[in-house]
Amino acid sequence: MIALNGTNYWVAYQWAVTESGKITIDMTTPTKAVDTSKPEGSNEVTDEYTLKQIAELVQKSSSTTIQYWWACDSDWNNLDGPFENYGKIKSATLTKTGGSTNTDVTADILPDGTATFPQEIGKNIVLDVDINDGIAQWGGCLSFMIALNGTNYWVAYQWAATESGKINVDMTTPTKAVDTSKPEGSNEVTDEYTLKQIAELVQKSSSTTIQYWWACDSDWNNLDGPFENYGTIKSATLSDSAPIDNPVQPTEPTEAPTDAPATDPTESTTDNSTQETIIGEPTIVGDVNSDRKVSVSDVVTLNMYILNREENELSADQLANADCCRDYVIDASDAGLLLNYIAMIVDYSALGK
C-alpha cells in the first residue's frame, strides 16, 4: 500500500513459477496499481508518470506482503485455494539487475560523514577512497553508538589506506568498544561475549559515521587536521564477498603476548620469511625506523619489513623496537598494535607488554 499526494494505492508485482528455483521480480514496473478511493472498474492507474512515482516509492520501502493467486496441476487444470498450500517461498533476497545477489548496496554519505544504507549493514563495508597527491597514508574509523542491555557503547572499526582504491572493513570484529557511562581509562570493553553482541547489533544497523583520524605526507611526516581534507571517500558499499586485500588494515594479536620467549631467543626455529628471532632489549618500543620517535612512519617501515624481509632488512635494535607485542616474533600483530597506538586506540603503555 503506497501513499502518494494524499491518495492510497494498492500496488502489485506479479510472480509465477513452473519449477522450483529462484526467480527475479523487476520492482521498477508494477504489474498493476489501483486507486483505493475509486470504485472497481475505474480505479486502475494508467498514467505513466504516476506509475513511475509509485514505483520509486515502492523501491524506497522496506516491506511487502506475499500473496498467492493461483496454481495448476501437471495437466494444467486450475486448482482450488488456499494457494499457499502448493509451494513454499523459502526466502526473498534483494538483487541488482540481472538477478545476482546484491553485494553492491551503496550508502548515501552526508557532509557530516553519516553514511546511511537502505538495508542492514551485514559483515563487510567496502570503502572506495581517493587519496590526495602527496599523501602516503590516510586513516580513520567507522563509528557507531550501540545500546545493549541499557548501556550505550561507542564502537569503532578502524580503516587505513596507503593508495586510492577500495578497502574492506570487517564488521564482525570491532577495533574498539567503550562503555560511555564509565570514565576514560576503565571503559574499554574486553569481554568477548559482549563484543560479539555489540558486533551483531552493528551488523543489524543501517548507518555509520565516517571519522578521519590521521594522515601523513610522502616523507611519512604526521600532518595536522582536519584529516578529512587529505582525501575523499567516494562511496561506502555493502559486500558479503571475500575481503579485499588491504595490508594496512589493523589486526589484533590472535594470542595474548607472553612475558618470555617460548624458546631460546638466541636460536631461530622458524623460517625468516615469516618471522624473526628478537635479540636484545628495545630502546624505544615502536621506534622501528630509529628516528627516536614513534609515528606512522614506523608503521610503514614495519609493514614493509613484514612484506619483504630481505629487501627491507632491520637491525637488531630495530627488530627489538618492532616487537610491540613482545612475543619475540615480528608479524602483523605487531603492526596492528602499533597502528592502534598511532590512531590513539591504545595508550603507549600497551606497547612492549
TORKOL-4160 file (C-alpha; in steps of 0.2 Angstrom, whole numbers, padded with zeros to 4 digits, m for minus):
353
<pt num="1" X="0000" Y="0000" Z="0000"/>
<pt num="2" X="0008" Y="0016" Z="m0006"/>
<pt num="3" X="0003" Y="0034" Z="m0001"/>
<pt num="4" X="0006" Y="0047" Z="m0015"/>
<pt num="5" X="m0001" Y="0065" Z="m0014"/>
<pt num="6" X="m0014" Y="0061" Z="m0002"/>
<pt num="7" X="m0020" Y="0045" Z="m0012"/>
<pt num="8" X="m0018" Y="0027" Z="m0006"/>
<pt num="9" X="m0013" Y="0015" Z="m0020"/>
<pt num="10" X="m0013" Y="m0004" Z="m0019"/>
<pt num="11" X="0001" Y="m0010" Z="m0030"/>
<pt num="12" X="0005" Y="m0027" Z="m0036"/>
<pt num="13" X="0021" Y="m0035" Z="m0044"/>
<pt num="14" X="0016" Y="m0052" Z="m0051"/>
<pt num="15" X="0027" Y="m0068" Z="m0050"/>
<pt num="16" X="0025" Y="m0085" Z="m0057"/>
<pt num="17" X="0035" Y="m0101" Z="m0057"/>
<pt num="18" X="0034" Y="m0118" Z="m0067"/>
<pt num="19" X="0048" Y="m0126" Z="m0056"/>
<pt num="20" X="0057" Y="m0125" Z="m0040"/>
<pt num="21" X="0072" Y="m0112" Z="m0040"/>
<pt num="22" X="0075" Y="m0094" Z="m0040"/>
<pt num="23" X="0065" Y="m0080" Z="m0049"/>
<pt num="24" X="0068" Y="m0062" Z="m0051"/>
<pt num="25" X="0054" Y="m0049" Z="m0049"/>
<pt num="26" X="0058" Y="m0032" Z="m0058"/>
<pt num="27" X="0052" Y="m0018" Z="m0045"/>
<pt num="28" X="0054" Y="m0004" Z="m0057"/>
<pt num="29" X="0037" Y="m0008" Z="m0066"/>
<pt num="30" X="0022" Y="m0013" Z="m0056"/>
<pt num="31" X="0010" Y="m0026" Z="m0064"/>
<pt num="32" X="m0005" Y="m0016" Z="m0058"/>
<pt num="33" X="m0008" Y="m0001" Z="m0047"/>
<pt num="34" X="m0026" Y="0004" Z="m0041"/>
<pt num="35" X="m0033" Y="0020" Z="m0033"/>
<pt num="36" X="m0041" Y="0013" Z="m0017"/>
<pt num="37" X="m0053" Y="0029" Z="m0016"/>
<pt num="38" X="m0061" Y="0025" Z="m0033"/>
<pt num="39" X="m0074" Y="0011" Z="m0037"/>
<pt num="40" X="m0068" Y="m0005" Z="m0045"/>
<pt num="41" X="m0068" Y="m0004" Z="m0064"/>
<pt num="42" X="m0062" Y="0014" Z="m0064"/>
<pt num="43" X="m0048" Y="0013" Z="m0052"/>
<pt num="44" X="m0033" Y="0006" Z="m0061"/>
<pt num="45" X="m0019" Y="0018" Z="m0064"/>
<pt num="46" X="m0013" Y="0020" Z="m0082"/>
<pt num="47" X="m0004" Y="0037" Z="m0081"/>
<pt num="48" X="0015" Y="0033" Z="m0084"/>
<pt num="49" X="0021" Y="0047" Z="m0073"/>
<pt num="50" X="0010" Y="0042" Z="m0058"/>
<pt num="51" X="0016" Y="0024" Z="m0061"/>
<pt num="52" X="0034" Y="0029" Z="m0061"/>
<pt num="53" X="0032" Y="0039" Z="m0044"/>
<pt num="54" X="0023" Y="0024" Z="m0036"/>
<pt num="55" X="0037" Y="0013" Z="m0042"/>
<pt num="56" X="0050" Y="0024" Z="m0034"/>
<pt num="57" X="0041" Y="0024" Z="m0018"/>
<pt num="58" X="0040" Y="0005" Z="m0018"/>
<pt num="59" X="0059" Y="0004" Z="m0021"/>
<pt num="60" X="0061" Y="0015" Z="m0005"/>
<pt num="61" X="0050" Y="0005" Z="0006"/>
<pt num="62" X="0057" Y="m0010" Z="0016"/>
<pt num="63" X="0042" Y="m0022" Z="0017"/>
<pt num="64" X="0030" Y="m0031" Z="0006"/>
<pt num="65" X="0016" Y="m0044" Z="0008"/>
<pt num="66" X="0017" Y="m0060" Z="m0002"/>
<pt num="67" X="0001" Y="m0066" Z="m0010"/>
<pt num="68" X="m0004" Y="m0082" Z="m0018"/>
<pt num="69" X="m0016" Y="m0081" Z="m0033"/>
<pt num="70" X="m0017" Y="m0097" Z="m0042"/>
<pt num="71" X="m0010" Y="m0114" Z="m0045"/>
<pt num="72" X="m0012" Y="m0128" Z="m0058"/>
<pt num="73" X="m0008" Y="m0147" Z="m0059"/>
<pt num="74" X="0003" Y="m0156" Z="m0071"/>
<pt num="75" X="m0012" Y="m0157" Z="m0084"/>
<pt num="76" X="m0014" Y="m0138" Z="m0082"/>
<pt num="77" X="m0030" Y="m0139" Z="m0073"/>
<pt num="78" X="m0033" Y="m0124" Z="m0061"/>
<pt num="79" X="m0033" Y="m0129" Z="m0043"/>
<pt num="80" X="m0043" Y="m0123" Z="m0028"/>
<pt num="81" X="m0036" Y="m0112" Z="m0014"/>
<pt num="82" X="m0029" Y="m0109" Z="m0002"/>
<pt num="83" X="m0015" Y="m0107" Z="m0015"/>
<pt num="84" X="m0001" Y="m0106" Z="m0002"/>
<pt num="85" X="m0003" Y="m0124" Z="0001"/>
<pt num="86" X="0005" Y="m0129" Z="m0016"/>
<pt num="87" X="0023" Y="m0122" Z="m0013"/>
<pt num="88" X="0034" Y="m0113" Z="m0001"/>
<pt num="89" X="0044" Y="m0097" Z="m0004"/>
<pt num="90" X="0060" Y="m0101" Z="0006"/>
<pt num="91" X="0067" Y="m0083" Z="0005"/>
<pt num="92" X="0066" Y="m0066" Z="m0003"/>
<pt num="93" X="0083" Y="m0058" Z="m0007"/>
<pt num="94" X="0087" Y="m0041" Z="m0013"/>
<pt num="95" X="0095" Y="m0041" Z="m0030"/>
<pt num="96" X="0103" Y="m0030" Z="m0043"/>
<pt num="97" X="0099" Y="m0030" Z="m0062"/>
<pt num="98" X="0101" Y="m0047" Z="m0069"/>
<pt num="99" X="0096" Y="m0057" Z="m0053"/>
<pt num="100" X="0113" Y="m0059" Z="m0044"/>
<pt num="101" X="0114" Y="m0056" Z="m0026"/>
<pt num="102" X="0115" Y="m0038" Z="m0021"/>
<pt num="103" X="0133" Y="m0036" Z="m0015"/>
<pt num="104" X="0133" Y="m0018" Z="m0021"/>
<pt num="105" X="0121" Y="m0008" Z="m0010"/>
<pt num="106" X="0129" Y="0009" Z="m0008"/>
<pt num="107" X="0126" Y="0022" Z="0006"/>
<pt num="108" X="0121" Y="0040" Z="0005"/>
<pt num="109" X="0135" Y="0049" Z="0013"/>
<pt num="110" X="0131" Y="0066" Z="0021"/>
<pt num="111" X="0143" Y="0081" Z="0023"/>
<pt num="112" X="0145" Y="0077" Z="0042"/>
<pt num="113" X="0151" Y="0059" Z="0037"/>
<pt num="114" X="0135" Y="0050" Z="0041"/>
<pt num="115" X="0133" Y="0035" Z="0029"/>
<pt num="116" X="0115" Y="0028" Z="0028"/>
<pt num="117" X="0111" Y="0011" Z="0019"/>
<pt num="118" X="0094" Y="0006" Z="0013"/>
<pt num="119" X="0096" Y="m0011" Z="0022"/>
<pt num="120" X="0106" Y="m0019" Z="0037"/>
<pt num="121" X="0125" Y="m0017" Z="0035"/>
<pt num="122" X="0130" Y="m0035" Z="0037"/>
<pt num="123" X="0148" Y="m0042" Z="0038"/>
<pt num="124" X="0158" Y="m0030" Z="0027"/>
<pt num="125" X="0158" Y="m0012" Z="0021"/>
<pt num="126" X="0169" Y="m0008" Z="0006"/>
<pt num="127" X="0176" Y="0010" Z="0006"/>
<pt num="128" X="0181" Y="0017" Z="m0011"/>
<pt num="129" X="0194" Y="0030" Z="m0006"/>
<pt num="130" X="0203" Y="0044" Z="m0016"/>
<pt num="131" X="0219" Y="0050" Z="m0008"/>
<pt num="132" X="0226" Y="0067" Z="m0012"/>
<pt num="133" X="0243" Y="0068" Z="m0021"/>
<pt num="134" X="0257" Y="0068" Z="m0009"/>
<pt num="135" X="0248" Y="0058" Z="0004"/>
<pt num="136" X="0257" Y="0042" Z="0009"/>
<pt num="137" X="0244" Y="0036" Z="0022"/>
<pt num="138" X="0226" Y="0041" Z="0027"/>
<pt num="139" X="0215" Y="0033" Z="0040"/>
<pt num="140" X="0201" Y="0034" Z="0052"/>
<pt num="141" X="0186" Y="0023" Z="0058"/>
<pt num="142" X="0168" Y="0019" Z="0055"/>
<pt num="143" X="0159" Y="0023" Z="0072"/>
<pt num="144" X="0143" Y="0018" Z="0079"/>
<pt num="145" X="0133" Y="0021" Z="0095"/>
<pt num="146" X="0125" Y="0005" Z="0101"/>
<pt num="147" X="0113" Y="0002" Z="0115"/>
<pt num="148" X="0114" Y="m0015" Z="0123"/>
<pt num="149" X="0105" Y="m0021" Z="0140"/>
<pt num="150" X="0103" Y="m0002" Z="0145"/>
<pt num="151" X="0121" Y="0003" Z="0141"/>
<pt num="152" X="0127" Y="0014" Z="0127"/>
<pt num="153" X="0143" Y="0009" Z="0119"/>
<pt num="154" X="0154" Y="0019" Z="0106"/>
<pt num="155" X="0160" Y="0007" Z="0094"/>
<pt num="156" X="0174" Y="0009" Z="0081"/>
<pt num="157" X="0180" Y="m0001" Z="0066"/>
<pt num="158" X="0197" Y="0006" Z="0060"/>
<pt num="159" X="0201" Y="0009" Z="0042"/>
<pt num="160" X="0218" Y="0014" Z="0034"/>
<pt num="161" X="0224" Y="0016" Z="0016"/>
<pt num="162" X="0241" Y="0020" Z="0008"/>
<pt num="163" X="0234" Y="0022" Z="m0010"/>
<pt num="164" X="0217" Y="0026" Z="m0019"/>
<pt num="165" X="0206" Y="0012" Z="m0022"/>
<pt num="166" X="0194" Y="0000" Z="m0012"/>
<pt num="167" X="0197" Y="m0006" Z="0006"/>
<pt num="168" X="0187" Y="m0019" Z="0016"/>
<pt num="169" X="0181" Y="m0015" Z="0033"/>
<pt num="170" X="0177" Y="m0032" Z="0043"/>
<pt num="171" X="0161" Y="m0028" Z="0053"/>
<pt num="172" X="0162" Y="m0044" Z="0063"/>
<pt num="173" X="0175" Y="m0038" Z="0075"/>
<pt num="174" X="0176" Y="m0020" Z="0082"/>
<pt num="175" X="0193" Y="m0012" Z="0084"/>
<pt num="176" X="0187" Y="m0004" Z="0100"/>
<pt num="177" X="0171" Y="m0003" Z="0110"/>
<pt num="178" X="0169" Y="0008" Z="0125"/>
<pt num="179" X="0156" Y="0010" Z="0139"/>
<pt num="180" X="0151" Y="0028" Z="0138"/>
<pt num="181" X="0144" Y="0028" Z="0156"/>
<pt num="182" X="0162" Y="0024" Z="0163"/>
<pt num="183" X="0177" Y="0036" Z="0165"/>
<pt num="184" X="0191" Y="0036" Z="0152"/>
<pt num="185" X="0204" Y="0023" Z="0156"/>
<pt num="186" X="0192" Y="0010" Z="0163"/>
<pt num="187" X="0178" Y="0010" Z="0149"/>
<pt num="188" X="0185" Y="m0001" Z="0136"/>
<pt num="189" X="0175" Y="m0017" Z="0133"/>
<pt num="190" X="0186" Y="m0033" Z="0134"/>
<pt num="191" X="0173" Y="m0046" Z="0137"/>
<pt num="192" X="0172" Y="m0057" Z="0121"/>
<pt num="193" X="0153" Y="m0061" Z="0123"/>
<pt num="194" X="0149" Y="m0043" Z="0125"/>
<pt num="195" X="0159" Y="m0038" Z="0110"/>
<pt num="196" X="0151" Y="m0052" Z="0100"/>
<pt num="197" X="0134" Y="m0045" Z="0105"/>
<pt num="198" X="0139" Y="m0027" Z="0100"/>
<pt num="199" X="0145" Y="m0033" Z="0083"/>
<pt num="200" X="0129" Y="m0042" Z="0080"/>
<pt num="201" X="0119" Y="m0026" Z="0083"/>
<pt num="202" X="0131" Y="m0016" Z="0072"/>
<pt num="203" X="0128" Y="m0028" Z="0058"/>
<pt num="204" X="0109" Y="m0026" Z="0060"/>
<pt num="205" X="0110" Y="m0007" Z="0060"/>
<pt num="206" X="0109" Y="0003" Z="0044"/>
<pt num="207" X="0120" Y="0019" Z="0047"/>
<pt num="208" X="0138" Y="0024" Z="0052"/>
<pt num="209" X="0148" Y="0039" Z="0055"/>
<pt num="210" X="0164" Y="0040" Z="0045"/>
<pt num="211" X="0178" Y="0048" Z="0055"/>
<pt num="212" X="0196" Y="0054" Z="0050"/>
<pt num="213" X="0210" Y="0051" Z="0062"/>
<pt num="214" X="0227" Y="0054" Z="0054"/>
<pt num="215" X="0237" Y="0057" Z="0038"/>
<pt num="216" X="0255" Y="0058" Z="0033"/>
<pt num="217" X="0264" Y="0065" Z="0019"/>
<pt num="218" X="0276" Y="0057" Z="0006"/>
<pt num="219" X="0290" Y="0058" Z="0019"/>
<pt num="220" X="0279" Y="0050" Z="0032"/>
<pt num="221" X="0278" Y="0066" Z="0042"/>
<pt num="222" X="0262" Y="0067" Z="0053"/>
<pt num="223" X="0250" Y="0080" Z="0046"/>
<pt num="224" X="0238" Y="0091" Z="0056"/>
<pt num="225" X="0219" Y="0090" Z="0054"/>
<pt num="226" X="0206" Y="0092" Z="0049"/>
<pt num="227" X="0211" Y="0075" Z="0042"/>
<pt num="228" X="0196" Y="0074" Z="0030"/>
<pt num="229" X="0205" Y="0087" Z="0019"/>
<pt num="230" X="0218" Y="0074" Z="0014"/>
<pt num="231" X="0206" Y="0063" Z="0003"/>
<pt num="232" X="0189" Y="0058" Z="m0001"/>
<pt num="233" X="0178" Y="0043" Z="0002"/>
<pt num="234" X="0169" Y="0041" Z="m0014"/>
<pt num="235" X="0157" Y="0028" Z="m0009"/>
<pt num="236" X="0153" Y="0015" Z="0005"/>
<pt num="237" X="0146" Y="m0001" Z="m0001"/>
<pt num="238" X="0139" Y="m0017" Z="0007"/>
<pt num="239" X="0148" Y="m0033" Z="0002"/>
<pt num="240" X="0146" Y="m0051" Z="0008"/>
<pt num="241" X="0160" Y="m0056" Z="m0004"/>
<pt num="242" X="0178" Y="m0061" Z="0002"/>
<pt num="243" X="0188" Y="m0046" Z="0010"/>
<pt num="244" X="0198" Y="m0035" Z="m0002"/>
<pt num="245" X="0217" Y="m0037" Z="0002"/>
<pt num="246" X="0222" Y="m0022" Z="0012"/>
<pt num="247" X="0239" Y="m0025" Z="0020"/>
<pt num="248" X="0237" Y="m0009" Z="0031"/>
<pt num="249" X="0221" Y="m0015" Z="0039"/>
<pt num="250" X="0224" Y="m0016" Z="0058"/>
<pt num="251" X="0223" Y="m0033" Z="0066"/>
<pt num="252" X="0224" Y="m0038" Z="0084"/>
<pt num="253" X="0235" Y="m0051" Z="0091"/>
<pt num="254" X="0227" Y="m0069" Z="0090"/>
<pt num="255" X="0236" Y="m0074" Z="0106"/>
<pt num="256" X="0240" Y="m0065" Z="0122"/>
<pt num="257" X="0258" Y="m0058" Z="0122"/>
<pt num="258" X="0270" Y="m0068" Z="0133"/>
<pt num="259" X="0282" Y="m0061" Z="0146"/>
<pt num="260" X="0296" Y="m0073" Z="0140"/>
<pt num="261" X="0300" Y="m0082" Z="0124"/>
<pt num="262" X="0294" Y="m0100" Z="0122"/>
<pt num="263" X="0311" Y="m0105" Z="0115"/>
<pt num="264" X="0329" Y="m0098" Z="0117"/>
<pt num="265" X="0328" Y="m0081" Z="0109"/>
<pt num="266" X="0346" Y="m0083" Z="0103"/>
<pt num="267" X="0340" Y="m0098" Z="0092"/>
<pt num="268" X="0328" Y="m0096" Z="0077"/>
<pt num="269" X="0317" Y="m0111" Z="0075"/>
<pt num="270" X="0306" Y="m0104" Z="0061"/>
<pt num="271" X="0309" Y="m0098" Z="0043"/>
<pt num="272" X="0315" Y="m0080" Z="0042"/>
<pt num="273" X="0302" Y="m0077" Z="0028"/>
<pt num="274" X="0288" Y="m0077" Z="0041"/>
<pt num="275" X="0295" Y="m0072" Z="0057"/>
<pt num="276" X="0311" Y="m0066" Z="0065"/>
<pt num="277" X="0320" Y="m0070" Z="0082"/>
<pt num="278" X="0322" Y="m0055" Z="0093"/>
<pt num="279" X="0339" Y="m0051" Z="0100"/>
<pt num="280" X="0342" Y="m0039" Z="0114"/>
<pt num="281" X="0330" Y="m0027" Z="0123"/>
<pt num="282" X="0321" Y="m0012" Z="0115"/>
<pt num="283" X="0327" Y="0006" Z="0117"/>
<pt num="284" X="0311" Y="0014" Z="0112"/>
<pt num="285" X="0296" Y="0002" Z="0108"/>
<pt num="286" X="0288" Y="0006" Z="0092"/>
<pt num="287" X="0303" Y="0016" Z="0085"/>
<pt num="288" X="0306" Y="0004" Z="0070"/>
<pt num="289" X="0315" Y="0017" Z="0059"/>
<pt num="290" X="0327" Y="0023" Z="0073"/>
<pt num="291" X="0322" Y="0041" Z="0072"/>
<pt num="292" X="0320" Y="0042" Z="0091"/>
<pt num="293" X="0301" Y="0045" Z="0090"/>
<pt num="294" X="0285" Y="0034" Z="0087"/>
<pt num="295" X="0275" Y="0039" Z="0072"/>
<pt num="296" X="0265" Y="0032" Z="0057"/>
<pt num="297" X="0282" Y="0031" Z="0048"/>
<pt num="298" X="0286" Y="0017" Z="0060"/>
<pt num="299" X="0270" Y="0008" Z="0055"/>
<pt num="300" X="0275" Y="0009" Z="0037"/>
<pt num="301" X="0293" Y="0003" Z="0040"/>
<pt num="302" X="0286" Y="m0012" Z="0049"/>
<pt num="303" X="0274" Y="m0016" Z="0036"/>
<pt num="304" X="0287" Y="m0015" Z="0023"/>
<pt num="305" X="0298" Y="m0027" Z="0033"/>
<pt num="306" X="0284" Y="m0039" Z="0035"/>
<pt num="307" X="0280" Y="m0039" Z="0017"/>
<pt num="308" X="0298" Y="m0042" Z="0011"/>
<pt num="309" X="0311" Y="m0045" Z="0025"/>
<pt num="310" X="0326" Y="m0047" Z="0014"/>
<pt num="311" X="0324" Y="m0031" Z="0004"/>
<pt num="312" X="0319" Y="m0021" Z="0020"/>
<pt num="313" X="0331" Y="m0028" Z="0032"/>
<pt num="314" X="0330" Y="m0021" Z="0050"/>
<pt num="315" X="0345" Y="m0020" Z="0063"/>
<pt num="316" X="0344" Y="m0030" Z="0079"/>
<pt num="317" X="0339" Y="m0014" Z="0088"/>
<pt num="318" X="0326" Y="m0010" Z="0076"/>
<pt num="319" X="0319" Y="m0028" Z="0077"/>
<pt num="320" X="0318" Y="m0026" Z="0096"/>
<pt num="321" X="0309" Y="m0010" Z="0095"/>
<pt num="322" X="0297" Y="m0018" Z="0082"/>
<pt num="323" X="0292" Y="m0032" Z="0094"/>
<pt num="324" X="0277" Y="m0022" Z="0100"/>
<pt num="325" X="0268" Y="m0037" Z="0107"/>
<pt num="326" X="0284" Y="m0043" Z="0115"/>
<pt num="327" X="0281" Y="m0061" Z="0109"/>
<pt num="328" X="0298" Y="m0062" Z="0101"/>
<pt num="329" X="0292" Y="m0063" Z="0083"/>
<pt num="330" X="0288" Y="m0049" Z="0071"/>
<pt num="331" X="0272" Y="m0051" Z="0062"/>
<pt num="332" X="0255" Y="m0042" Z="0058"/>
<pt num="333" X="0251" Y="m0042" Z="0076"/>
<pt num="334" X="0265" Y="m0030" Z="0080"/>
<pt num="335" X="0260" Y="m0019" Z="0065"/>
<pt num="336" X="0241" Y="m0019" Z="0071"/>
<pt num="337" X="0246" Y="m0015" Z="0089"/>
<pt num="338" X="0257" Y="m0001" Z="0083"/>
<pt num="339" X="0244" Y="0006" Z="0072"/>
<pt num="340" X="0231" Y="0006" Z="0086"/>
<pt num="341" X="0243" Y="0017" Z="0096"/>
<pt num="342" X="0246" Y="0029" Z="0082"/>
<pt num="343" X="0227" Y="0030" Z="0080"/>
<pt num="344" X="0225" Y="0033" Z="0099"/>
<pt num="345" X="0215" Y="0017" Z="0101"/>
<pt num="346" X="0228" Y="0011" Z="0114"/>
<pt num="347" X="0240" Y="0020" Z="0126"/>
<pt num="348" X="0259" Y="0019" Z="0123"/>
<pt num="349" X="0259" Y="0008" Z="0139"/>
<pt num="350" X="0251" Y="m0006" Z="0129"/>
<pt num="351" X="0267" Y="m0007" Z="0118"/>
<pt num="352" X="0280" Y="m0020" Z="0123"/>
<pt num="353" X="0270" Y="m0029" Z="0135"/>
